[in-house]
Amino acid sequence: MDARARLTFLALIAAQAAHSIEEYVFRLFDVFAPARFVSGLVSSDLATGFAIVNAAMVLFGVWCYVARVRPRCPSARGFAWFWTFLELGNGVGHIAIAVSRGAYFPGVATAPFLLATSSYIALDLAGILERRA
């Protein structure tokens, strides 16, 4: 990953943080069964469980950046691919649900940022982007 892609990875984690906040504020855990299930595994209060799970996910993303991606560890590409697929799916899923419902769905406003940043990283990892010296 070049320097721009590493910075984009950090932007992806920031986009996920914003996405998690949007989902929390608009109570995704009340309208989406998988979110309700995962939140309930952590706490009987769904809002608290959702906040804990999402905070842990964002913290894991920050760790991936600080400990793997930024210092260019050999495992950086694997972690970057993991986040790329996770966020591509997350972004597409939110948009698809909102379109199928014909209405706002919690997380759809920040989904385009997940798609844009994860797409850039995918193109970089796949070697499609032009390399600069």
KEROGU-397973 format. One record per atom (N, C-alpha, C): atom name; x negated, y negated, z negated. Coordinates in nm, 4 decimals. Each point is the difference from the previous one (the first is absolute). Layout:
BEGIN
atom->CA&px->X&py->Y&pz->Z
...
***
This chain:
BEGIN
atom->N&px->-0.0844&py->0.1178&pz->0.0000
atom->CA&px->0.0844&py->-0.1178&pz->0.0000
atom->C&px->-0.0885&py->-0.1235&pz->0.0000
atom->N&px->0.0328&py->-0.0933&pz->0.0875
atom->CA&px->-0.0768&py->-0.1242&pz->0.0019
atom->C&px->0.0504&py->-0.0923&pz->-0.1110
atom->N&px->-0.0681&py->-0.1137&pz->-0.0155
atom->CA&px->0.0333&py->-0.0925&pz->-0.1090
atom->C&px->0.1445&py->-0.0499&pz->0.0102
atom->N&px->0.0441&py->-0.0272&pz->0.1213
atom->CA&px->0.1378&py->-0.0489&pz->0.0181
atom->C&px->0.1012&py->0.1073&pz->-0.0410
atom->N&px->-0.0255&py->0.1252&pz->0.0353
atom->CA&px->0.0914&py->0.1086&pz->-0.0364
atom->C&px->-0.0002&py->0.0219&pz->-0.1513
atom->N&px->-0.1164&py->-0.0143&pz->-0.0638
atom->CA&px->-0.0047&py->0.0132&pz->-0.1458
atom->C&px->0.0827&py->-0.1106&pz->-0.0664
atom->N&px->-0.0113&py->-0.1206&pz->0.0523
atom->CA&px->0.0801&py->-0.1106&pz->-0.0523
atom->C&px->0.1489&py->0.0234&pz->0.0275
atom->N&px->0.0304&py->0.0567&pz->0.1157
atom->CA&px->0.1390&py->0.0320&pz->0.0322
atom->C&px->0.0530&py->0.1070&pz->-0.0942
atom->N&px->-0.0861&py->0.0936&pz->-0.0407
atom->CA&px->0.0418&py->0.1006&pz->-0.0978
atom->C&px->0.0416&py->-0.0677&pz->-0.1299
atom->N&px->-0.0773&py->-0.0984&pz->-0.0435
atom->CA&px->0.0364&py->-0.0739&pz->-0.1204
atom->C&px->0.1326&py->-0.0737&pz->0.0201
atom->N&px->0.0191&py->-0.0554&pz->0.1176
atom->CA&px->0.1275&py->-0.0666&pz->0.0318
atom->C&px->0.1153&py->0.1006&pz->-0.0024
atom->N&px->-0.0264&py->0.1226&pz->0.0427
atom->CA&px->0.1027&py->0.1047&pz->-0.0035
atom->C&px->0.0425&py->0.0284&pz->-0.1437
atom->N&px->-0.0958&py->0.0040&pz->-0.0895
atom->CA&px->0.0333&py->0.0248&pz->-0.1404
atom->C&px->0.0780&py->-0.1190&pz->-0.0569
atom->N&px->-0.0380&py->-0.1214&pz->0.0394
atom->CA&px->0.0754&py->-0.1187&pz->-0.0428
atom->C&px->0.1418&py->0.0040&pz->0.0565
atom->N&px->0.0142&py->0.0440&pz->0.1253
atom->CA&px->0.1331&py->0.0125&pz->0.0606
atom->C&px->0.0823&py->0.1034&pz->-0.0758
atom->N&px->-0.0634&py->0.1088&pz->-0.0422
atom->CA&px->0.0727&py->0.1013&pz->-0.0779
atom->C&px->0.0441&py->-0.0581&pz->-0.1343
atom->N&px->-0.0835&py->-0.0817&pz->-0.0612
atom->CA&px->0.0384&py->-0.0629&pz->-0.1266
atom->C&px->0.1238&py->-0.0881&pz->0.0204
atom->N&px->-0.0024&py->-0.0815&pz->0.1059
atom->CA&px->0.1160&py->-0.0850&pz->0.0297
atom->C&px->0.1223&py->0.0851&pz->0.0315
atom->N&px->-0.0204&py->0.1078&pz->0.0721
atom->CA&px->0.1077&py->0.0925&pz->0.0357
atom->C&px->0.0618&py->0.0613&pz->-0.1261
atom->N&px->-0.0858&py->0.0416&pz->-0.0921
atom->CA&px->0.0477&py->0.0579&pz->-0.1255
atom->C&px->0.0808&py->-0.1009&pz->-0.0800
atom->N&px->-0.0436&py->-0.1251&pz->-0.0006
atom->CA&px->0.0739&py->-0.1046&pz->-0.0711
atom->C&px->0.1375&py->-0.0193&pz->0.0640
atom->N&px->0.0029&py->-0.0058&pz->0.1340
atom->CA&px->0.1292&py->-0.0137&pz->0.0688
atom->C&px->0.0922&py->0.1167&pz->-0.0345
atom->N&px->-0.0540&py->0.1209&pz->0.0036
atom->CA&px->0.0812&py->0.1177&pz->-0.0324
atom->C&px->0.0526&py->-0.0061&pz->-0.1432
atom->N&px->-0.0830&py->-0.0467&pz->-0.0913
atom->CA&px->0.0415&py->-0.0096&pz->-0.1405
atom->C&px->0.1086&py->-0.1057&pz->-0.0178
atom->N&px->-0.0238&py->-0.1189&pz->0.0539
atom->CA&px->0.0953&py->-0.1103&pz->-0.0160
atom->C&px->0.1366&py->0.0371&pz->0.0572
atom->N&px->0.0003&py->0.0682&pz->0.1139
atom->CA&px->0.1268&py->0.0357&pz->0.0645
atom->C&px->0.0434&py->0.1431&pz->-0.0328
atom->N&px->-0.0644&py->0.0588&pz->-0.1016
atom->CA&px->0.0417&py->0.1241&pz->-0.0641
atom->C&px->0.0131&py->0.1192&pz->0.0951
atom->N&px->-0.1069&py->0.0280&pz->0.0694
atom->CA&px->-0.0018&py->0.1169&pz->0.0887
atom->C&px->0.0393&py->0.1265&pz->-0.0759
atom->N&px->-0.0418&py->0.0103&pz->-0.1240
atom->CA&px->0.0281&py->0.1184&pz->-0.0813
atom->C&px->0.1495&py->0.0206&pz->-0.0256
atom->N&px->0.0818&py->-0.1007&pz->0.0247
atom->CA&px->0.1456&py->0.0150&pz->-0.0139
atom->C&px->0.0672&py->0.0474&pz->0.1288
atom->N&px->-0.0674&py->-0.0195&pz->0.1145
atom->CA&px->0.0659&py->0.0294&pz->0.1280
atom->C&px->-0.0691&py->0.1085&pz->0.0824
atom->N&px->-0.1117&py->0.0539&pz->-0.0492
atom->CA&px->-0.0756&py->0.0982&pz->0.0771
atom->C&px->-0.0354&py->0.1167&pz->-0.0913
atom->N&px->0.0609&py->0.1146&pz->0.0256
atom->CA&px->-0.0127&py->0.1157&pz->-0.0891
atom->C&px->-0.1446&py->0.0412&pz->-0.0283
atom->N&px->-0.0896&py->0.0067&pz->0.1006
atom->CA&px->-0.1384&py->0.0374&pz->-0.0337
atom->C&px->-0.0666&py->-0.0971&pz->-0.0986
atom->N&px->0.0263&py->-0.1289&pz->0.0137
atom->CA&px->-0.0563&py->-0.0980&pz->-0.0941
atom->C&px->0.0595&py->0.0199&pz->-0.1390
atom->N&px->0.1281&py->0.0288&pz->-0.0041
atom->CA&px->0.0667&py->0.0254&pz->-0.1271
atom->C&px->-0.0590&py->0.1249&pz->-0.0665
atom->N&px->-0.0227&py->0.1051&pz->0.0786
atom->CA&px->-0.0556&py->0.1244&pz->-0.0530
atom->C&px->-0.1390&py->-0.0217&pz->-0.0583
atom->N&px->-0.0892&py->-0.0620&pz->0.0782
atom->CA&px->-0.1379&py->-0.0213&pz->-0.0456
atom->C&px->-0.0023&py->-0.0919&pz->-0.1216
atom->N&px->0.0804&py->-0.1035&pz->0.0008
atom->CA&px->0.0069&py->-0.0925&pz->-0.1139
atom->C&px->0.0469&py->0.0728&pz->-0.1253
atom->N&px->0.0965&py->0.0894&pz->0.0170
atom->CA&px->0.0531&py->0.0764&pz->-0.1122
atom->C&px->-0.0986&py->0.1001&pz->-0.0571
atom->N&px->-0.0976&py->0.0412&pz->0.0784
atom->CA&px->-0.1032&py->0.0905&pz->-0.0512
atom->C&px->-0.0900&py->-0.0696&pz->-0.1020
atom->N&px->-0.0098&py->-0.1316&pz->0.0108
atom->CA&px->-0.0912&py->-0.0772&pz->-0.0829
atom->C&px->0.0701&py->-0.0609&pz->-0.1210
atom->N&px->0.1244&py->-0.0405&pz->0.0176
atom->CA&px->0.0730&py->-0.0663&pz->-0.1088
atom->C&px->0.1502&py->0.0199&pz->0.0193
atom->N&px->0.0719&py->0.0040&pz->-0.1117
atom->CA&px->0.1463&py->0.0068&pz->0.0103
atom->C&px->0.0566&py->-0.1333&pz->0.0472
atom->N&px->-0.0749&py->-0.1081&pz->-0.0178
atom->CA&px->0.0375&py->-0.1302&pz->0.0547
atom->C&px->-0.0587&py->-0.0074&pz->0.1410
atom->N&px->0.0859&py->0.0070&pz->0.1016
atom->CA&px->-0.0482&py->0.0079&pz->0.1382
atom->C&px->-0.0849&py->-0.1199&pz->0.0404
atom->N&px->0.0357&py->-0.1185&pz->-0.0452
atom->CA&px->-0.0787&py->-0.1190&pz->0.0340
atom->C&px->-0.1419&py->0.0119&pz->-0.0545
atom->N&px->-0.0123&py->0.0461&pz->-0.1226
atom->CA&px->-0.1323&py->0.0173&pz->-0.0607
atom->C&px->-0.0792&py->0.1080&pz->0.0726
atom->N&px->0.0637&py->0.1129&pz->0.0263
atom->CA&px->-0.0678&py->0.1083&pz->0.0714
atom->C&px->-0.0469&py->-0.0442&pz->0.1373
atom->N&px->0.0849&py->-0.0740&pz->0.0702
atom->CA&px->-0.0361&py->-0.0492&pz->0.1329
atom->C&px->-0.1194&py->-0.0937&pz->-0.0089
atom->N&px->0.0016&py->-0.0904&pz->-0.0970
atom->CA&px->-0.1107&py->-0.0945&pz->-0.0165
atom->C&px->-0.1303&py->0.0733&pz->-0.0311
atom->N&px->0.0064&py->0.1012&pz->-0.0852
atom->CA&px->-0.1202&py->0.0751&pz->-0.0367
atom->C&px->-0.0562&py->0.0742&pz->0.1210
atom->N&px->0.0858&py->0.0685&pz->0.0731
atom->CA&px->-0.0452&py->0.0762&pz->0.1173
atom->C&px->-0.0612&py->-0.0926&pz->0.1044
atom->N&px->0.0655&py->-0.1118&pz->0.0254
atom->CA&px->-0.0521&py->-0.0921&pz->0.1016
atom->C&px->-0.1264&py->-0.0700&pz->-0.0450
atom->N&px->-0.0095&py->-0.0355&pz->-0.1278
atom->CA&px->-0.1235&py->-0.0602&pz->-0.0512
atom->C&px->-0.1152&py->0.0988&pz->0.0116
atom->N&px->0.0266&py->0.1266&pz->-0.0315
atom->CA&px->-0.1042&py->0.1023&pz->0.0125
atom->C&px->-0.0440&py->0.0159&pz->0.1448
atom->N&px->0.0951&py->-0.0044&pz->0.0918
atom->CA&px->-0.0341&py->0.0138&pz->0.1415
atom->C&px->-0.0869&py->-0.1172&pz->0.0470
atom->N&px->0.0375&py->-0.1212&pz->-0.0377
atom->CA&px->-0.0786&py->-0.1168&pz->0.0407
atom->C&px->-0.1384&py->0.0048&pz->-0.0648
atom->N&px->-0.0070&py->0.0383&pz->-0.1262
atom->CA&px->-0.1305&py->0.0117&pz->-0.0664
atom->C&px->-0.0872&py->0.1059&pz->0.0668
atom->N&px->0.0611&py->0.1098&pz->0.0435
atom->CA&px->-0.0756&py->0.1006&pz->0.0743
atom->C&px->-0.0530&py->-0.0595&pz->0.1302
atom->N&px->0.0807&py->-0.0804&pz->0.0672
atom->CA&px->-0.0449&py->-0.0664&pz->0.1219
atom->C&px->-0.1164&py->-0.0942&pz->-0.0254
atom->N&px->0.0082&py->-0.0752&pz->-0.1085
atom->CA&px->-0.1109&py->-0.0900&pz->-0.0365
atom->C&px->-0.1252&py->0.0818&pz->-0.0278
atom->N&px->0.0145&py->0.1099&pz->-0.0733
atom->CA&px->-0.1150&py->0.0870&pz->-0.0264
atom->C&px->-0.0591&py->0.0522&pz->0.1310
atom->N&px->0.0866&py->0.0434&pz->0.0917
atom->CA&px->-0.0487&py->0.0495&pz->0.1299
atom->C&px->-0.0843&py->-0.1059&pz->0.0700
atom->N&px->0.0462&py->-0.1241&pz->-0.0052
atom->CA&px->-0.0754&py->-0.1080&pz->0.0638
atom->C&px->-0.1327&py->-0.0236&pz->-0.0722
atom->N&px->0.0066&py->-0.0187&pz->-0.1306
atom->CA&px->-0.1193&py->-0.0373&pz->-0.0770
atom->C&px->-0.1031&py->0.1122&pz->-0.0047
atom->N&px->0.0451&py->0.1236&pz->-0.0182
atom->CA&px->-0.0921&py->0.1112&pz->-0.0211
atom->C&px->-0.0332&py->0.0797&pz->0.1252
atom->N&px->0.0790&py->-0.0117&pz->0.1052
atom->CA&px->-0.0234&py->0.0826&pz->0.1181
atom->C&px->-0.0148&py->-0.0811&pz->0.1285
atom->N&px->0.0968&py->-0.0835&pz->0.0308
atom->CA&px->0.0011&py->-0.0688&pz->0.1292
atom->C&px->-0.1041&py->-0.1113&pz->0.0062
atom->N&px->0.0006&py->-0.0893&pz->-0.0974
atom->CA&px->-0.0930&py->-0.1142&pz->0.0029
atom->C&px->-0.1454&py->0.0440&pz->0.0000
atom->N&px->-0.0400&py->0.0960&pz->-0.0868
atom->CA&px->-0.1406&py->0.0404&pz->0.0022
atom->C&px->-0.0357&py->0.1006&pz->0.1110
atom->N&px->0.0959&py->0.0285&pz->0.0873
atom->CA&px->-0.0220&py->0.0894&pz->0.1145
atom->C&px->-0.0418&py->0.1417&pz->-0.0416
atom->N&px->0.0665&py->0.0540&pz->-0.0996
atom->CA&px->-0.0265&py->0.1379&pz->-0.0418
atom->C&px->0.0381&py->0.0951&pz->0.1130
atom->N&px->-0.0610&py->0.1163&pz->0.0043
atom->CA&px->0.0349&py->0.0976&pz->0.1042
atom->C&px->0.1490&py->0.0366&pz->0.0011
atom->N&px->0.0641&py->-0.0064&pz->-0.1152
atom->CA&px->0.1423&py->0.0344&pz->-0.0076
atom->C&px->0.0911&py->-0.1160&pz->0.0385
atom->N&px->-0.0546&py->-0.1161&pz->0.0308
atom->CA&px->0.0809&py->-0.1187&pz->0.0289
atom->C&px->0.0977&py->0.0234&pz->0.1140
atom->N&px->-0.0456&py->0.0646&pz->0.1063
atom->CA&px->0.0878&py->0.0238&pz->0.1146
atom->C&px->0.1194&py->0.0869&pz->-0.0383
atom->N&px->-0.0232&py->0.0997&pz->-0.0815
atom->CA&px->0.1092&py->0.0863&pz->-0.0443
atom->C&px->0.1036&py->-0.0762&pz->-0.0809
atom->N&px->-0.0471&py->-0.0823&pz->-0.0928
atom->CA&px->0.0924&py->-0.0820&pz->-0.0781
atom->C&px->0.0727&py->-0.0999&pz->0.0888
atom->N&px->-0.0717&py->-0.0578&pz->0.0949
atom->CA&px->0.0637&py->-0.0965&pz->0.0911
atom->C&px->0.1060&py->0.0683&pz->0.0857
atom->N&px->-0.0275&py->0.1198&pz->0.0498
atom->CA&px->0.1010&py->0.0725&pz->0.0777
atom->C&px->0.1212&py->0.0330&pz->-0.0868
atom->N&px->-0.0239&py->0.0423&pz->-0.1236
atom->CA&px->0.1106&py->0.0294&pz->-0.0916
atom->C&px->0.0919&py->-0.1207&pz->-0.0132
atom->N&px->-0.0578&py->-0.1166&pz->-0.0309
atom->CA&px->0.0798&py->-0.1218&pz->-0.0169
atom->C&px->0.0642&py->-0.0432&pz->0.1311
atom->N&px->-0.0690&py->0.0204&pz->0.1090
atom->CA&px->0.0548&py->-0.0368&pz->0.1309
atom->C&px->0.1272&py->0.0784&pz->0.0284
atom->N&px->-0.0054&py->0.1306&pz->-0.0159
atom->CA&px->0.1189&py->0.0825&pz->0.0247
atom->C&px->0.1108&py->-0.0294&pz->-0.1011
atom->N&px->-0.0368&py->-0.0170&pz->-0.1259
atom->CA&px->0.0982&py->-0.0299&pz->-0.1039
atom->C&px->0.0757&py->-0.1277&pz->0.0326
atom->N&px->-0.0734&py->-0.1047&pz->0.0347
atom->CA&px->0.0642&py->-0.1300&pz->0.0226
atom->C&px->0.0684&py->-0.0107&pz->0.1365
atom->N&px->-0.0517&py->0.0699&pz->0.0998
atom->CA&px->0.0729&py->0.0058&pz->0.1272
atom->C&px->0.1367&py->0.0640&pz->-0.0232
atom->N&px->0.0000&py->0.1116&pz->-0.0698
atom->CA&px->0.1262&py->0.0679&pz->-0.0300
atom->C&px->0.0918&py->-0.0838&pz->-0.0866
atom->N&px->-0.0561&py->-0.0668&pz->-0.0979
atom->CA&px->0.0766&py->-0.0848&pz->-0.0891
atom->C&px->0.0655&py->-0.1139&pz->0.0781
atom->N&px->-0.0771&py->-0.0677&pz->0.0818
atom->CA&px->0.0530&py->-0.1116&pz->0.0788
atom->C&px->0.1063&py->0.0446&pz->0.0986
atom->N&px->-0.0278&py->0.1062&pz->0.0739
atom->CA&px->0.0965&py->0.0516&pz->0.0974
atom->C&px->0.1276&py->0.0464&pz->-0.0706
atom->N&px->-0.0167&py->0.0671&pz->-0.1129
atom->CA&px->0.1160&py->0.0499&pz->-0.0735
atom->C&px->0.0935&py->-0.1099&pz->-0.0451
atom->N&px->-0.0561&py->-0.1055&pz->-0.0569
atom->CA&px->0.0847&py->-0.1104&pz->-0.0463
atom->C&px->0.0730&py->-0.0682&pz->0.1150
atom->N&px->-0.0707&py->-0.0208&pz->0.1089
atom->CA&px->0.0626&py->-0.0643&pz->0.1159
atom->C&px->0.1085&py->0.0903&pz->0.0588
atom->N&px->-0.0285&py->0.1285&pz->0.0126
atom->CA&px->0.0980&py->0.0934&pz->0.0556
atom->C&px->0.1260&py->0.0067&pz->-0.0864
atom->N&px->-0.0161&py->0.0022&pz->-0.1302
atom->CA&px->0.1174&py->0.0054&pz->-0.0879
atom->C&px->0.0805&py->-0.1288&pz->0.0113
atom->N&px->-0.0691&py->-0.1140&pz->0.0018
atom->CA&px->0.0712&py->-0.1282&pz->0.0125
atom->C&px->0.0752&py->-0.0078&pz->0.1319
atom->N&px->-0.0631&py->0.0445&pz->0.1086
atom->CA&px->0.0657&py->-0.0033&pz->0.1314
atom->C&px->0.1194&py->0.0953&pz->0.0012
atom->N&px->-0.0174&py->0.1198&pz->-0.0541
atom->CA&px->0.1103&py->0.0969&pz->0.0016
atom->C&px->0.1177&py->-0.0466&pz->-0.0853
atom->N&px->-0.0269&py->-0.0730&pz->-0.1056
atom->CA&px->0.1073&py->-0.0525&pz->-0.0848
atom->C&px->0.0570&py->-0.1308&pz->0.0540
atom->N&px->-0.0766&py->-0.0631&pz->0.0872
atom->CA&px->0.0431&py->-0.1285&pz->0.0529
atom->C&px->0.0010&py->-0.1096&pz->-0.1048
atom->N&px->-0.0854&py->0.0165&pz->-0.1000
atom->CA&px->-0.0033&py->-0.0960&pz->-0.1109
atom->C&px->-0.1370&py->0.0038&pz->-0.0659
atom->N&px->-0.0224&py->-0.0976&pz->-0.0865
atom->CA&px->-0.1245&py->-0.0041&pz->-0.0774
atom->C&px->-0.0147&py->0.1272&pz->-0.0823
atom->N&px->-0.1233&py->0.0481&pz->-0.0064
atom->CA&px->-0.0340&py->0.1126&pz->-0.0852
atom->C&px->-0.1254&py->-0.0393&pz->-0.0770
atom->N&px->-0.0032&py->0.0182&pz->-0.1323
atom->CA&px->-0.1144&py->-0.0453&pz->-0.0790
atom->C&px->-0.1340&py->0.0476&pz->0.0576
atom->N&px->-0.0864&py->-0.0955&pz->0.0284
atom->CA&px->-0.1323&py->0.0298&pz->0.0544
atom->C&px->-0.0140&py->-0.0346&pz->0.1469
atom->N&px->0.1098&py->-0.0278&pz->0.0684
atom->CA&px->-0.0083&py->-0.0240&pz->0.1447
atom->C&px->-0.0679&py->-0.1328&pz->0.0337
atom->N&px->0.0072&py->-0.0972&pz->-0.0876
atom->CA&px->-0.0611&py->-0.1303&pz->0.0296
atom->C&px->-0.1524&py->0.0081&pz->0.0046
atom->N&px->-0.0585&py->0.0841&pz->-0.0830
atom->CA&px->-0.1464&py->0.0135&pz->-0.0021
atom->C&px->-0.0499&py->0.1157&pz->0.0853
atom->N&px->0.0895&py->0.0831&pz->0.0505
atom->CA&px->-0.0393&py->0.1144&pz->0.0830
atom->C&px->-0.0826&py->-0.0395&pz->0.1228
atom->N&px->0.0314&py->-0.1102&pz->0.0688
atom->CA&px->-0.0838&py->-0.0372&pz->0.1159
atom->C&px->-0.1468&py->-0.0248&pz->-0.0356
atom->N&px->-0.0253&py->-0.0493&pz->-0.1215
atom->CA&px->-0.1389&py->-0.0209&pz->-0.0418
atom->C&px->-0.0708&py->0.1337&pz->-0.0214
atom->N&px->0.0724&py->0.0975&pz->-0.0525
atom->CA&px->-0.0569&py->0.1347&pz->-0.0143
atom->C&px->-0.0330&py->0.0577&pz->0.1375
atom->N&px->0.0924&py->-0.0174&pz->0.0940
atom->CA&px->-0.0216&py->0.0521&pz->0.1355
atom->C&px->-0.1178&py->-0.0677&pz->0.0686
atom->N&px->-0.0084&py->-0.1317&pz->-0.0110
atom->CA&px->-0.1069&py->-0.0731&pz->0.0683
atom->C&px->-0.1373&py->0.0370&pz->-0.0544
atom->N&px->-0.0140&py->0.0005&pz->-0.1315
atom->CA&px->-0.1321&py->0.0281&pz->-0.0576
atom->C&px->-0.0393&py->0.1465&pz->0.0180
atom->N&px->0.0940&py->0.0903&pz->-0.0191
atom->CA&px->-0.0346&py->0.1423&pz->0.0168
atom->C&px->-0.0263&py->0.0333&pz->0.1470
atom->N&px->0.0682&py->-0.0648&pz->0.0910
atom->CA&px->-0.0260&py->0.0221&pz->0.1434
atom->C&px->-0.1404&py->-0.0459&pz->0.0378
atom->N&px->-0.0402&py->-0.1150&pz->-0.0516
atom->CA&px->-0.1350&py->-0.0503&pz->0.0290
atom->C&px->-0.1047&py->0.0989&pz->-0.0516
atom->N&px->0.0204&py->0.0478&pz->-0.1228
atom->CA&px->-0.0960&py->0.0953&pz->-0.0567
atom->C&px->-0.0021&py->0.1287&pz->0.0819
atom->N&px->0.1164&py->0.0480&pz->0.0427
atom->CA&px->0.0051&py->0.1216&pz->0.0817
atom->C&px->-0.0767&py->-0.0185&pz->0.1297
atom->N&px->0.0177&py->-0.1137&pz->0.0643
atom->CA&px->-0.0728&py->-0.0266&pz->0.1249
atom->C&px->-0.1503&py->-0.0044&pz->-0.0239
atom->N&px->-0.0401&py->-0.0589&pz->-0.1112
atom->CA&px->-0.1423&py->-0.0049&pz->-0.0331
atom->C&px->-0.0539&py->0.1404&pz->-0.0271
atom->N&px->0.0701&py->0.0765&pz->-0.0819
atom->CA&px->-0.0462&py->0.1341&pz->-0.0347
atom->C&px->-0.0043&py->0.0921&pz->0.1211
atom->N&px->0.0919&py->-0.0203&pz->0.0926
atom->CA&px->0.0047&py->0.0821&pz->0.1210
atom->C&px->-0.1044&py->-0.0442&pz->0.1030
atom->N&px->-0.0690&py->-0.1078&pz->-0.0282
atom->CA&px->-0.1034&py->-0.0479&pz->0.0914
atom->C&px->0.0533&py->-0.0750&pz->0.1205
atom->N&px->0.1205&py->-0.0483&pz->-0.0088
atom->CA&px->0.0627&py->-0.0683&pz->0.1138
atom->C&px->-0.0374&py->-0.1474&pz->0.0042
atom->N&px->-0.0266&py->-0.0571&pz->-0.1174
atom->CA&px->-0.0366&py->-0.1431&pz->-0.0039
atom->C&px->-0.1421&py->-0.0211&pz->0.0500
atom->N&px->-0.0212&py->-0.1132&pz->0.0592
atom->CA&px->-0.1326&py->-0.0363&pz->0.0502
atom->C&px->-0.0946&py->-0.0207&pz->-0.1179
atom->N&px->-0.1155&py->0.0622&pz->0.0085
atom->CA&px->-0.1011&py->-0.0142&pz->-0.1055
atom->C&px->-0.0913&py->-0.1173&pz->0.0317
atom->N&px->-0.0273&py->-0.0786&pz->-0.1014
atom->CA&px->-0.0912&py->-0.1134&pz->0.0166
atom->C&px->-0.1261&py->0.0265&pz->-0.0784
atom->N&px->-0.1076&py->-0.0455&pz->0.0512
atom->CA&px->-0.1293&py->0.0221&pz->-0.0661
atom->C&px->-0.0168&py->-0.0878&pz->-0.1216
***
